[in-house]
Amino acid sequence: MIGKRAGKSVVGAAAYRAGVSLQSEYLGLQFDYSRKVGVACSAILLSANASSWMADRKLLWNAVEKIEKRKDATLVREIKVALTCELSLEQNKALL
């Protein structure tokens, strides 16, 4: 879980996991993980009725940080999935 209580930033966490650079409007900080190696795939999966602006990583995670006012709010729950090495990257993506 990533929340405000631990002083973490969901924008920073998203930037790290995707291996990109994102600006946190809430904290006024730039999180640059664009030199991170080993990120095979990064995607935002949206439901059919989600707004199209949510596909933009910067807009999505800054909105999440902005909307919650409580100091002890849980903003993100991370789920780790182990994929099989016998399948190709494309097959693993299809499996997910």
N, CA, C and O atoms as a printed pandas DataFrame, in Angstrom:
     atom_number atom_name residue_name chain_id  residue_number  x_coord  y_coord  z_coord
0              1         N          MET        A               1    0.844   -1.173    0.000
1              2        CA          MET        A               1    0.000    0.000    0.000
2              3         C          MET        A               1    0.888    1.234    0.000
3              4         O          MET        A               1    1.902    1.288    0.697
4              5         N          ILE        A               2    0.504    2.192   -0.768
5              6        CA          ILE        A               2    1.218    3.457   -0.811
6              7         C          ILE        A               2    0.234    4.530   -0.391
7              8         O          ILE        A               2   -0.838    4.670   -0.979
8              9         N          GLY        A               3    0.604    5.287    0.630
9             10        CA          GLY        A               3   -0.288    6.309    1.137
10            11         C          GLY        A               3    0.468    7.513    1.643
11            12         O          GLY        A               3    1.697    7.562    1.607
12            13         N          LYS        A               4   -0.285    8.476    2.111
13            14        CA          LYS        A               4    0.309    9.707    2.602
14            15         C          LYS        A               4    0.951    9.534    3.969
15            16         O          LYS        A               4    1.872   10.276    4.310
16            17         N          ARG        A               5    0.491    8.582    4.753
17            18        CA          ARG        A               5    1.005    8.395    6.104
18            19         C          ARG        A               5    2.517    8.176    6.117
19            20         O          ARG        A               5    3.217    8.744    6.956
20            21         N          ALA        A               6    3.011    7.379    5.219
21            22        CA          ALA        A               6    4.438    7.064    5.164
22            23         C          ALA        A               6    5.234    8.162    4.465
23            24         O          ALA        A               6    6.450    8.040    4.315
24            25         N          GLY        A               7    4.571    9.225    4.038
25            26        CA          GLY        A               7    5.250   10.313    3.358
26            27         C          GLY        A               7    5.638    9.981    1.928
27            28         O          GLY        A               7    6.509   10.626    1.347
28            29         N          LYS        A               8    4.993    8.982    1.370
29            30        CA          LYS        A               8    5.302    8.545    0.001
30            31         C          LYS        A               8    4.476    9.353   -0.998
31            32         O          LYS        A               8    3.463    9.959   -0.650
32            33         N          SER        A               9    4.928    9.342   -2.219
33            34        CA          SER        A               9    4.219    9.998   -3.306
34            35         C          SER        A               9    3.793    8.946   -4.315
35            36         O          SER        A               9    4.618    8.151   -4.766
36            37         N          VAL        A              10    2.510    8.931   -4.678
37            38        CA          VAL        A              10    2.058    7.975   -5.686
38            39         C          VAL        A              10    2.606    8.349   -7.056
39            40         O          VAL        A              10    2.810    7.476   -7.900
40            41         N          VAL        A              11    2.846    9.625   -7.283
41            42        CA          VAL        A              11    3.450   10.054   -8.541
42            43         C          VAL        A              11    4.869    9.501   -8.626
43            44         O          VAL        A              11    5.277    9.002   -9.675
44            45         N          GLY        A              12    5.621    9.586   -7.535
45            46        CA          GLY        A              12    6.968    9.038   -7.492
46            47         C          GLY        A              12    6.981    7.531   -7.655
47            48         O          GLY        A              12    7.835    6.984   -8.353
48            49         N          ALA        A              13    6.044    6.863   -7.018
49            50        CA          ALA        A              13    5.942    5.407   -7.131
50            51         C          ALA        A              13    5.601    4.997   -8.562
51            52         O          ALA        A              13    6.160    4.031   -9.082
52            53         N          ALA        A              14    4.690    5.723   -9.196
53            54        CA          ALA        A              14    4.317    5.419  -10.582
54            55         C          ALA        A              14    5.489    5.662  -11.527
55            56         O          ALA        A              14    5.717    4.882  -12.451
56            57         N          ALA        A              15    6.223    6.731  -11.298
57            58        CA          ALA        A              15    7.389    7.037  -12.134
58            59         C          ALA        A              15    8.440    5.940  -11.999
59            60         O          ALA        A              15    9.027    5.515  -12.994
60            61         N          TYR        A              16    8.677    5.483  -10.780
61            62        CA          TYR        A              16    9.664    4.433  -10.537
62            63         C          TYR        A              16    9.267    3.130  -11.228
63            64         O          TYR        A              16   10.089    2.512  -11.904
64            65         N          ARG        A              17    8.021    2.714  -11.062
65            66        CA          ARG        A              17    7.580    1.446  -11.624
66            67         C          ARG        A              17    7.547    1.464  -13.148
67            68         O          ARG        A              17    7.800    0.442  -13.786
68            69         N          ALA        A              18    7.237    2.619  -13.733
69            70        CA          ALA        A              18    7.174    2.719  -15.191
70            71         C          ALA        A              18    8.521    3.087  -15.812
71            72         O          ALA        A              18    8.706    2.940  -17.020
72            73         N          GLY        A              19    9.455    3.561  -15.001
73            74        CA          GLY        A              19   10.750    3.967  -15.521
74            75         C          GLY        A              19   10.669    5.232  -16.356
75            76         O          GLY        A              19   11.289    5.336  -17.414
76            77         N          VAL        A              20    9.889    6.202  -15.859
77            78        CA          VAL        A              20    9.691    7.466  -16.581
78            79         C          VAL        A              20    9.945    8.653  -15.649
79            80         O          VAL        A              20   10.256    8.472  -14.472
80            81         N          SER        A              21    9.811    9.840  -16.177
81            82        CA          SER        A              21    9.945   11.060  -15.392
82            83         C          SER        A              21    8.561   11.690  -15.230
83            84         O          SER        A              21    7.862   11.925  -16.216
84            85         N          LEU        A              22    8.168   11.964  -13.981
85            86        CA          LEU        A              22    6.868   12.593  -13.703
86            87         C          LEU        A              22    7.040   13.710  -12.693
87            88         O          LEU        A              22    7.879   13.623  -11.796
88            89         N          GLN        A              23    6.247   14.756  -12.839
89            90        CA          GLN        A              23    6.244   15.899  -11.923
90            91         C          GLN        A              23    5.067   15.765  -10.971
91            92         O          GLN        A              23    3.929   15.604  -11.414
92            93         N          SER        A              24    5.324   15.828   -9.668
93            94        CA          SER        A              24    4.255   15.815   -8.668
94            95         C          SER        A              24    3.809   17.247   -8.413
95            96         O          SER        A              24    4.580   18.063   -7.910
96            97         N          GLU        A              25    2.573   17.546   -8.758
97            98        CA          GLU        A              25    2.033   18.881   -8.524
98            99         C          GLU        A              25    1.781   19.113   -7.037
99           100         O          GLU        A              25    1.912   20.239   -6.557
100          101         N          TYR        A              26    1.425   18.075   -6.312
101          102        CA          TYR        A              26    1.127   18.170   -4.881
102          103         C          TYR        A              26    2.379   18.506   -4.072
103          104         O          TYR        A              26    2.336   19.372   -3.199
104          105         N          LEU        A              27    3.493   17.830   -4.355
105          106        CA          LEU        A              27    4.736   18.045   -3.621
106          107         C          LEU        A              27    5.665   19.037   -4.301
107          108         O          LEU        A              27    6.592   19.548   -3.674
108          109         N          GLY        A              28    5.425   19.315   -5.580
109          110        CA          GLY        A              28    6.304   20.202   -6.322
110          111         C          GLY        A              28    7.659   19.571   -6.613
111          112         O          GLY        A              28    8.659   20.278   -6.732
112          113         N          LEU        A              29    7.697   18.258   -6.727
113          114        CA          LEU        A              29    8.942   17.542   -6.973
114          115         C          LEU        A              29    8.912   16.836   -8.319
115          116         O          LEU        A              29    7.856   16.423   -8.799
116          117         N          GLN        A              30   10.090   16.706   -8.920
117          118        CA          GLN        A              30   10.250   15.945  -10.156
118          119         C          GLN        A              30   10.829   14.583   -9.802
119          120         O          GLN        A              30   11.863   14.497   -9.138
120          121         N          PHE        A              31   10.169   13.525  -10.240
121          122        CA          PHE        A              31   10.654   12.164  -10.028
122          123         C          PHE        A              31   11.124   11.635  -11.380
123          124         O          PHE        A              31   10.309   11.383  -12.268
124          125         N          ASP        A              32   12.439   11.468  -11.538
125          126        CA          ASP        A              32   13.000   11.054  -12.815
126          127         C          ASP        A              32   13.661    9.686  -12.690
127          128         O          ASP        A              32   14.750    9.551  -12.132
128          129         N          TYR        A              33   12.981    8.683  -13.219
129          130        CA          TYR        A              33   13.501    7.319  -13.253
130          131         C          TYR        A              33   13.648    6.846  -14.702
131          132         O          TYR        A              33   13.574    5.651  -14.989
132          133         N          SER        A              34   13.855    7.795  -15.600
133          134        CA          SER        A              34   13.938    7.458  -17.021
134          135         C          SER        A              34   15.197    6.656  -17.362
135          136         O          SER        A              34   15.261    6.047  -18.430
136          137         N          ARG        A              35   16.179    6.645  -16.492
137          138        CA          ARG        A              35   17.393    5.848  -16.732
138          139         C          ARG        A              35   17.309    4.453  -16.128
139          140         O          ARG        A              35   18.247    3.666  -16.249
140          141         N          LYS        A              36   16.204    4.146  -15.486
141          142        CA          LYS        A              36   16.027    2.831  -14.871
142          143         C          LYS        A              36   15.975    1.755  -15.952
143          144         O          LYS        A              36   15.287    1.905  -16.962
144          145         N          VAL        A              37   16.706    0.680  -15.727
145          146        CA          VAL        A              37   16.712   -0.428  -16.682
146          147         C          VAL        A              37   15.874   -1.582  -16.135
147          148         O          VAL        A              37   15.683   -1.702  -14.925
148          149         N          GLY        A              38   15.383   -2.418  -17.027
149          150        CA          GLY        A              38   14.656   -3.609  -16.615
150          151         C          GLY        A              38   13.146   -3.486  -16.654
151          152         O          GLY        A              38   12.448   -4.424  -16.268
152          153         N          VAL        A              39   12.621   -2.361  -17.108
153          154        CA          VAL        A              39   11.173   -2.222  -17.232
154          155         C          VAL        A              39   10.780   -2.794  -18.592
155          156         O          VAL        A              39   10.994   -2.157  -19.624
156          157         N          ALA        A              40   10.207   -3.989  -18.591
157          158        CA          ALA        A              40    9.854   -4.665  -19.840
158          159         C          ALA        A              40    8.579   -4.101  -20.455
159          160         O          ALA        A              40    8.442   -4.051  -21.677
160          161         N          CYS        A              41    7.653   -3.681  -19.609
161          162        CA          CYS        A              41    6.364   -3.208  -20.104
162          163         C          CYS        A              41    5.746   -2.277  -19.069
163          164         O          CYS        A              41    5.867   -2.505  -17.865
164          165         N          SER        A              42    5.096   -1.248  -19.537
165          166        CA          SER        A              42    4.399   -0.320  -18.655
166          167         C          SER        A              42    3.102    0.084  -19.337
167          168         O          SER        A              42    3.116    0.563  -20.471
168          169         N          ALA        A              43    1.984   -0.108  -18.652
169          170        CA          ALA        A              43    0.688    0.184  -19.260
170          171         C          ALA        A              43   -0.305    0.619  -18.192
171          172         O          ALA        A              43   -0.163    0.283  -17.016
172          173         N          ILE        A              44   -1.294    1.358  -18.615
173          174        CA          ILE        A              44   -2.417    1.719  -17.758
174          175         C          ILE        A              44   -3.639    1.031  -18.354
175          176         O          ILE        A              44   -4.016    1.304  -19.494
176          177         N          LEU        A              45   -4.251    0.149  -17.593
177          178        CA          LEU        A              45   -5.433   -0.571  -18.055
178          179         C          LEU        A              45   -6.672    0.124  -17.501
179          180         O          LEU        A              45   -6.812    0.281  -16.288
180          181         N          LEU        A              46   -7.549    0.529  -18.376
181          182        CA          LEU        A              46   -8.753    1.261  -17.988
182          183         C          LEU        A              46  -10.003    0.465  -18.342
183          184         O          LEU        A              46  -10.019   -0.296  -19.310
184          185         N          SER        A              47  -11.036    0.652  -17.548
185          186        CA          SER        A              47  -12.323    0.038  -17.884
186          187         C          SER        A              47  -12.932    0.796  -19.062
187          188         O          SER        A              47  -12.497    1.899  -19.394
188          189         N          ALA        A              48  -13.914    0.210  -19.673
189          190        CA          ALA        A              48  -14.534    0.793  -20.866
190          191         C          ALA        A              48  -15.188    2.140  -20.589
191          192         O          ALA        A              48  -15.254    2.988  -21.479
192          193         N          ASN        A              49  -15.674    2.347  -19.367
193          194        CA          ASN        A              49  -16.362    3.604  -19.060
194          195         C          ASN        A              49  -15.466    4.640  -18.387
195          196         O          ASN        A              49  -15.966    5.663  -17.921
196          197         N          ALA        A              50  -14.161    4.405  -18.323
197          198        CA          ALA        A              50  -13.232    5.367  -17.726
198          199         C          ALA        A              50  -13.013    6.535  -18.681
199          200         O          ALA        A              50  -13.074    6.381  -19.900
200          201         N          SER        A              51  -12.760    7.694  -18.106
201          202        CA          SER        A              51  -12.480    8.877  -18.920
202          203         C          SER        A              51  -11.150    8.714  -19.650
203          204         O          SER        A              51  -10.220    8.101  -19.127
204          205         N          SER        A              52  -11.067    9.255  -20.836
205          206        CA          SER        A              52   -9.866    9.086  -21.659
206          207         C          SER        A              52   -8.641    9.771  -21.059
207          208         O          SER        A              52   -7.519    9.336  -21.318
208          209         N          TRP        A              53   -8.820   10.832  -20.262
209          210        CA          TRP        A              53   -7.671   11.520  -19.670
210          211         C          TRP        A              53   -6.918   10.629  -18.680
211          212         O          TRP        A              53   -5.751   10.886  -18.386
212          213         N          MET        A              54   -7.563    9.599  -18.172
213          214        CA          MET        A              54   -6.931    8.701  -17.212
214          215         C          MET        A              54   -5.830    7.845  -17.839
215          216         O          MET        A              54   -5.043    7.235  -17.115
216          217         N          ALA        A              55   -5.763    7.791  -19.138
217          218        CA          ALA        A              55   -4.707    7.043  -19.818
218          219         C          ALA        A              55   -3.370    7.777  -19.757
219          220         O          ALA        A              55   -2.326    7.193  -20.047
220          221         N          ASP        A              56   -3.400    9.049  -19.381
221          222        CA          ASP        A              56   -2.172    9.835  -19.222
222          223         C          ASP        A              56   -1.656    9.646  -17.799
223          224         O          ASP        A              56   -2.306   10.068  -16.842
224          225         N          ARG        A              57   -0.504    9.020  -17.655
225          226        CA          ARG        A              57    0.072    8.668  -16.353
226          227         C          ARG        A              57    0.229    9.894  -15.444
227          228         O          ARG        A              57   -0.087    9.832  -14.256
228          229         N          LYS        A              58    0.713   11.000  -16.002
229          230        CA          LYS        A              58    0.924   12.214  -15.198
230          231         C          LYS        A              58   -0.406   12.753  -14.659
231          232         O          LYS        A              58   -0.509   13.079  -13.477
232          233         N          LEU        A              59   -1.405   12.844  -15.509
233          234        CA          LEU        A              59   -2.711   13.358  -15.083
234          235         C          LEU        A              59   -3.372   12.437  -14.066
235          236         O          LEU        A              59   -3.920   12.902  -13.067
236          237         N          LEU        A              60   -3.321   11.133  -14.319
237          238        CA          LEU        A              60   -3.958   10.160  -13.442
238          239         C          LEU        A              60   -3.397   10.213  -12.025
239          240         O          LEU        A              60   -4.152   10.375  -11.067
240          241         N          TRP        A              61   -2.083   10.078  -11.884
241          242        CA          TRP        A              61   -1.494    9.984  -10.543
242          243         C          TRP        A              61   -1.479   11.314   -9.812
243          244         O          TRP        A              61   -1.538   11.332   -8.583
244          245         N          ASN        A              62   -1.402   12.425  -10.526
245          246        CA          ASN        A              62   -1.530   13.719   -9.863
246          247         C          ASN        A              62   -2.958   13.935   -9.362
247          248         O          ASN        A              62   -3.157   14.543   -8.309
248          249         N          ALA        A              63   -3.952   13.445  -10.104
249          250        CA          ALA        A              63   -5.346   13.539   -9.651
250          251         C          ALA        A              63   -5.567   12.695   -8.406
251          252         O          ALA        A              63   -6.280   13.117   -7.495
252          253         N          VAL        A              64   -4.966   11.508   -8.352
253          254        CA          VAL        A              64   -5.087   10.640   -7.178
254          255         C          VAL        A              64   -4.495   11.333   -5.958
255          256         O          VAL        A              64   -5.100   11.332   -4.886
256          257         N          GLU        A              65   -3.311   11.926   -6.117
257          258        CA          GLU        A              65   -2.673   12.617   -4.994
258          259         C          GLU        A              65   -3.461   13.836   -4.546
259          260         O          GLU        A              65   -3.527   14.136   -3.354
260          261         N          LYS        A              66   -4.056   14.535   -5.495
261          262        CA          LYS        A              66   -4.771   15.777   -5.192
262          263         C          LYS        A              66   -6.121   15.537   -4.510
263          264         O          LYS        A              66   -6.516   16.308   -3.635
264          265         N          ILE        A              67   -6.822   14.485   -4.900
265          266        CA          ILE        A              67   -8.200   14.287   -4.460
266          267         C          ILE        A              67   -8.321   13.900   -2.985
267          268         O          ILE        A              67   -9.293   14.267   -2.325
268          269         N          GLU        A              68   -7.344   13.165   -2.472
269          270        CA          GLU        A              68   -7.434   12.682   -1.097
270          271         C          GLU        A              68   -6.820   13.686   -0.132
271          272         O          GLU        A              68   -5.661   14.071   -0.286
272          273         N          LYS        A              69   -7.584   14.105    0.849
273          274        CA          LYS        A              69   -7.148   15.143    1.789
274          275         C          LYS        A              69   -6.628   14.586    3.113
275          276         O          LYS        A              69   -5.874   15.266    3.808
276          277         N          ARG        A              70   -7.013   13.368    3.470
277          278        CA          ARG        A              70   -6.616   12.810    4.764
278          279         C          ARG        A              70   -5.130   12.480    4.800
279          280         O          ARG        A              70   -4.569   12.019    3.806
280          281         N          LYS        A              71   -4.490   12.716    5.948
281          282        CA          LYS        A              71   -3.055   12.451    6.108
282          283         C          LYS        A              71   -2.741   10.959    6.097
283          284         O          LYS        A              71   -1.642   10.558    5.713
284          285         N          ASP        A              72   -3.704   10.131    6.517
285          286        CA          ASP        A              72   -3.466    8.690    6.615
286          287         C          ASP        A              72   -4.126    7.905    5.475
287          288         O          ASP        A              72   -4.376    6.706    5.604
288          289         N          ALA        A              73   -4.405    8.584    4.369
289          290        CA          ALA        A              73   -5.100    7.959    3.246
290          291         C          ALA        A              73   -4.225    6.934    2.529
291          292         O          ALA        A              73   -3.029    7.148    2.333
292          293         N          THR        A              74   -4.839    5.825    2.145
293          294        CA          THR        A              74   -4.191    4.840    1.282
294          295         C          THR        A              74   -4.586    5.189   -0.143
295          296         O          THR        A              74   -5.767    5.153   -0.490
296          297         N          LEU        A              75   -3.605    5.526   -0.967
297          298        CA          LEU        A              75   -3.884    5.980   -2.320
298          299         C          LEU        A              75   -3.750    4.884   -3.359
299          300         O          LEU        A              75   -4.418    4.922   -4.393
300          301         N          VAL        A              76   -2.889    3.902   -3.094
301          302        CA          VAL        A              76   -2.615    2.848   -4.067
302          303         C          VAL        A              76   -2.422    1.523   -3.352
303          304         O          VAL        A              76   -1.835    1.464   -2.272
304          305         N          ARG        A              77   -2.914    0.480   -3.954
305          306        CA          ARG        A              77   -2.598   -0.884   -3.523
306          307         C          ARG        A              77   -1.858   -1.543   -4.675
307          308         O          ARG        A              77   -2.367   -1.647   -5.791
308          309         N          GLU        A              78   -0.657   -1.981   -4.380
309          310        CA          GLU        A              78    0.171   -2.612   -5.400
310          311         C          GLU        A              78   -0.056   -4.121   -5.379
311          312         O          GLU        A              78   -0.118   -4.743   -4.318
312          313         N          ILE        A              79   -0.176   -4.686   -6.562
313          314        CA          ILE        A              79   -0.338   -6.132   -6.708
314          315         C          ILE        A              79    0.828   -6.642   -7.538
315          316         O          ILE        A              79    1.053   -6.180   -8.657
316          317         N          LYS        A              80    1.565   -7.592   -6.988
317          318        CA          LYS        A              80    2.686   -8.185   -7.716
318          319         C          LYS        A              80    2.250   -9.535   -8.257
319          320         O          LYS        A              80    1.654  -10.346   -7.547
320          321         N          VAL        A              81    2.559   -9.761   -9.532
321          322        CA          VAL        A              81    2.180  -10.995  -10.206
322          323         C          VAL        A              81    3.436  -11.644  -10.767
323          324         O          VAL        A              81    4.227  -10.994  -11.450
324          325         N          ALA        A              82    3.613  -12.911  -10.482
325          326        CA          ALA        A              82    4.746  -13.654  -11.042
326          327         C          ALA        A              82    4.319  -14.276  -12.370
327          328         O          ALA        A              82    3.310  -14.977  -12.448
328          329         N          LEU        A              83    5.093  -14.011  -13.393
329          330        CA          LEU        A              83    4.802  -14.556  -14.714
330          331         C          LEU        A              83    5.821  -15.625  -15.054
331          332         O          LEU        A              83    6.935  -15.626  -14.530
332          333         N          THR        A              84    5.442  -16.514  -15.915
333          334        CA          THR        A              84    6.306  -17.624  -16.264
334          335         C          THR        A              84    7.346  -17.230  -17.307
335          336         O          THR        A              84    7.043  -16.499  -18.251
336          337         N          CYS        A              85    8.552  -17.710  -17.136
337          338        CA          CYS        A              85    9.626  -17.405  -18.090
338          339         C          CYS        A              85    9.529  -18.260  -19.346
339          340         O          CYS        A              85   10.225  -17.997  -20.327
340          341         N          GLU        A              86    8.675  -19.280  -19.327
341          342        CA          GLU        A              86    8.503  -20.126  -20.507
342          343         C          GLU        A              86    7.710  -19.428  -21.602
343          344         O          GLU        A              86    7.765  -19.829  -22.765
344          345         N          LEU        A              87    6.973  -18.384  -21.235
345          346        CA          LEU        A              87    6.191  -17.639  -22.218
346          347         C          LEU        A              87    6.961  -16.396  -22.653
347          348         O          LEU        A              87    7.786  -15.865  -21.909
348          349         N          SER        A              88    6.679  -15.950  -23.856
349          350        CA          SER        A              88    7.299  -14.715  -24.358
350          351         C          SER        A              88    6.645  -13.518  -23.665
351          352         O          SER        A              88    5.629  -13.660  -22.985
352          353         N          LEU        A              89    7.243  -12.336  -23.850
353          354        CA          LEU        A              89    6.685  -11.113  -23.274
354          355         C          LEU        A              89    5.268  -10.893  -23.786
355          356         O          LEU        A              89    4.373  -10.548  -23.014
356          357         N          GLU        A              90    5.064  -11.088  -25.063
357          358        CA          GLU        A              90    3.733  -10.905  -25.646
358          359         C          GLU        A              90    2.716  -11.897  -25.075
359          360         O          GLU        A              90    1.566  -11.532  -24.833
360          361         N          GLN        A              91    3.130  -13.140  -24.859
361          362        CA          GLN        A              91    2.232  -14.141  -24.286
362          363         C          GLN        A              91    1.906  -13.806  -22.833
363          364         O          GLN        A              91    0.767  -13.979  -22.401
364          365         N          ASN        A              92    2.888  -13.330  -22.078
365          366        CA          ASN        A              92    2.640  -12.926  -20.694
366          367         C          ASN        A              92    1.707  -11.722  -20.629
367          368         O          ASN        A              92    0.843  -11.657  -19.754
368          369         N          LYS        A              93    1.872  -10.768  -21.545
369          370        CA          LYS        A              93    0.977   -9.612  -21.578
370          371         C          LYS        A              93   -0.448  -10.046  -21.885
371          372         O          LYS        A              93   -1.393   -9.535  -21.284
372          373         N          ALA        A              94   -0.615  -10.984  -22.814
373          374        CA          ALA        A              94   -1.940  -11.504  -23.146
374          375         C          ALA        A              94   -2.543  -12.243  -21.951
375          376         O          ALA        A              94   -3.750  -12.175  -21.718
376          377         N          LEU        A              95   -1.704  -12.944  -21.202
377          378        CA          LEU        A              95   -2.160  -13.671  -20.014
378          379         C          LEU        A              95   -2.703  -12.715  -18.957
379          380         O          LEU        A              95   -3.722  -12.987  -18.322
380          381         N          LEU        A              96   -2.011  -11.597  -18.777
381          382        CA          LEU        A              96   -2.484  -10.604  -17.803
382          383         C          LEU        A              96   -3.805  -10.016  -18.242
383          384         O          LEU        A              96   -4.361   -9.162  -17.552
